[in-house]
């Protein structure tokens, strides 16, 4: 095992421990010492990789947002009615929120920090634009096909995300990160918002199937499993992802703007 790989694994260990501390204690109340204890390391072991809490938080943010962008960068099924595709997208989105409570709480923390920090705000908006554009494209198709009411697709995509992410914020009120309503109720609310009176459809894949790799290539490099929202079987639940998740997910109003080294922690 190379030194570089070992260092990256140690940084992943520190980021995971820091995420748990941030969502449990809040950003301002978390010290490097707290993170070290959570990771089972000395404070010096953390300080070797991260000289300041802000540096560590930025690293977590970048990893969280990169995972979010990757999760939502796929082509939705084109030969499927738009209302069915929207339902499957929302179902996968909500399940990811509920299945990854720490990711969801971390996302809520990032939103809080984005209010006070322009850099965080720009990064968060860039990541959310990926899912927003995905929803907008499907909504535009639904409007063209007469399934949704005539409206601005981008504006409606903002509304859909506001509803879904609003439920994500409410999971903070539950100890286990569960939603206050059933997933089908969220889907029904989105369909009604778009002007559709259709019943909630049964679960189907929301993404275009990926062409199978040649057998020779498959033997050389086993394929990674795709996220549930890309091509989930009808009865499979969304897998746990970044924890992120952040993802994950999940609120801490005391987020600090300062970035000086946390030597006192």
N, C-alpha and C positions, 0 to 999 in steps of 0.2 A: 504494500500500500504506500503510495507516494506521500511526501510531506504535504503537498498542496491539497491532496484529497483529504488527508487527516485534518488539516486546518479548516477546510470547508465543512466537514462533518461536525467539528467542534462549534463552528459558527452557527450551524443549523440547530445544534443542541441548545446554544445560548439564545437564539432567536425564539425557539419554541418555549423555553422557560420564561423569557421576557414577555412573550405574548400572554402566557397564563397570568403573570404578575400584573401586567397592564390592565387586563380585562377584570381582574379580581380586585386590585387596589386602586386603579386609576393611574394616569401618567405621572402626575405631580407627586403622589405618595410613594411611588416605586423608586427604590434605590438600587444601585449596582450590587450592593451587598444582598439585597432581597433576591435579585436575579441569580446571583452566584449560588445562594443557598438552594433556590428552586432547581437549578441545573446540577446541583451536587458538585460544584466547583469552588475553588477559592476565589476571593475577589480579584486577586492577581491574575487568575486564569481567565476571567472575563475581561479584565482591563487590558490584557495582552492583545485581545482582538478588538475591543471597543473601548476607547478612551473616554467616551462620554455617553450619557443616556440618550441624548438627541441623535448621535450617530447611529446607535443601535436601533432607535425607533425609525429612522429614515431607511435603514436596511430592511426592517420588517415591512415598512410601507411599500418599498419597491418590489419586494418579493410577493406581497399580497396583491398588488395591482397587476403585476405581470401574470400571476396565476389567474386573476379575474379576466384579463384580456384574452388569455389563451382559452379559457373556458367558454367564452362567448364568441370566439372567432371561428364560425362554421357557417355553411350554407344551409338554410332551412329547406325542408322538402318542398319542391316546386309543384308537384302534381297532387298535392294534398289541399283540400279547402283551407282558406286562410284562417277560418275560425277554429278549425281543428289544430292547425299549427300553433296558433296563439295559445290555445288551451294547453298544449304540450309544453310550450316554452314556459308558461307561467307555472305549470305543475313542477317542472324540473327546477325552476328558479326558487320556488317556495320550499321544495324539499331540501335543496341545498342549504337554505337559510336555517331550516329546522334541524337538519341532521348535523350541522356544524355550529353549535352554539357559541364556542369561543371565537370562531371566525366572524360570526354575526356581531358579537359584542365588540370585536376589534374594529369592524367596519363602522359601527356607531361611534367608536372613539375617534376614528379617522375623520368622520364627518364633523365631529365637534372641533377637532384641531384645524380642519380646513377653514372654519369660520374665522380663525385668527391668523392663519398662515397662508400667504398667497401661493407659496410653492406647493404646499400640500393640496391646496384647492385646485391648482392647475393639473396636478397629477391625478387627483381623484376624478376630475371632470373628463380627462382624457380616457381613463379606464371605463367610466360609465358610458362614454360615448359609444363604445363598442356594442354594449347590450342595447343602448337606445337606438342605434342605427339598425340593429337586427330587428327589434320590435317595429320600428318605423317602416322597414321594407315590407314586412308581412302585413302590416295594417294598410299600407298603400295598395297592396294586391287585393286585400279584402274589400277596400272601397271600390276599386276598379271592377270587381266581380259582383258588386251590389250586396255584399254580405255585411258590411259595416256602413255606418252613416257617413255622409260626405263631410269631411273635416280635414284639417291639416294633419298629415300623418306624424310629423315630428312633434307637434303639440300633443297629440294623443299618446305617443310613445312616452313623453314626459309624464302624462297622467297615469299611464300603466305602471311605470317605474315608481311613481310616488305612492301608489296604492300598495304595490308589492313590498317596497322598502319600508313603508309605514308599518306593515305587519311584521317585518323584520325587526324594527325598533321595539315593537310591543313584546317580542320574545324576551326582552330584557326583564320583563315583569314576571317571568316564569323561571323557577329554579332550574328546570331541565331544558330551557330554551324552546319549549313547545309553543305553537301558534295558538292564539285565542279562538280561532275558528278552524273548521275543516278545510283542507286544501281545495275541495270542490267549491266551497263557498267563495274562496278568493277568485277562482277561475270564473265562477258565475258573475261575480262583481265586475271583473274585467270585461267579459262579453257584453254585459248590460251597458257598461261605460262606452263601449264601441258601437252601441246601437244594435246589437244582435240579441234576438230572443231565443237563440238555439239552446238546446239542453247541453249540459256539460258532456262533451264526447268522451268516449273511452280512450285510454292512454294509447298513443302510437308514437313511433320515433319522430322527433322533430327535425332531424337533419338528413341531408342527402346521404345515402349509403356510400361508404368509401370503397373504391375498387380494391379487390383482393390483390395482395402482392404475389408475384410468382413464387411457386413452391420453393425454388432455390433461395430466393431472397428471404423468404419467411424462415427457412432453416438457419440462415446466418444471423438474422436479427429478429427475435421474437417481438411481435407488436405489443405496444402498451395498450392497456384497456382504455377505452374512451370514456369521457365523463358522461353521466347519465343523460344530460341535456343534449348530447350530441346524437346518440343512437341507443337509447335505453330500451331494452326489451320491455314488453308490455307490463310485466309484473315485477320489474326490478326497481328498487329504490335507488336514489342518487347516492353515489359513493362519498365518503368523507374526503374532503380535499384540504386545502391549506387551512391551518388553524392558528385559519385562517384558519379561511376562514373563518374570511376569513372570516370565512372564510365571517381566513374566513377571514366574527361577524362580526363582540358583539360589541353604558353610555357614560362618559366621564366628563363632567363639565369643568373639571379643574385642570385640564391640559395646559401645560406651561409653554411659553414661547421661547424661553431661554435655552441656550445650548452649551453652557460652560461645563467642563469636566465635573463629574460627580464624585470628587475625591472624598467628600465628607460621608458618602454613603457607605 
